Amino acid sequence: MLAGHFGVAGIVKAWRPGIPMAALLVASQAPDLVFAPLAAMGAESMAPAAPGLSGYGSLLITAPFSHALVSNVVLAAVVGLLVQVFLRRRWGSDAGWVLGGVVFSHWLLDLLVHRPDMPLLPGGSGPPLLGLGLWEVPVAAAVVEGGLVAAGVLLYGWRTLREPPDRRRAWAYSAGVGVLLVGSFVFDLFAS
């Protein structure tokens, strides 16, 4: 659900235009950014959920550190605290809360789509493993993810183009963000 997480960034950018889009995009992917080096070291992994299964939502993700509930609460708190301490004056008095919330939104969306493969505690591999399994119904998962992308593109574009100081630059930037969000959705759908 790469694109769905990016869609959240677009939605939040429309609501909080003072926070840079790059910061929102990174925050929306923070748990996956932690997952990548852990997977490279062999501590976490992805594999088909069943033999021969491929396509959209077909992976069983073993991420006992990056996608554990407690890990995500801590990650969201750390990001929020860092933003609150160092960037609050520049991005707004509640920017830390907003970015911490975007970080945690990743876990909430993953809870919706993942099969039961997300532990409560870091390193936990036993029950209870969390996940509501929307990926088991790829069309439904694609509709949810597509809805987040559409909302992100539309709200972000509406906000960016509403009162731009430089209309040509605003159109170009909005188009670029739209291509990023829609492109990531197409990638999610067709990459296996």
Beta strands, then each sheet from edge to edge (+ up, - down):
strand 1: 45-48
strand 2: 59-62
strand 3: 118-119
strand 4: 129-130
sheet 1: 1+ 2-
sheet 2: 3+ 4-
end
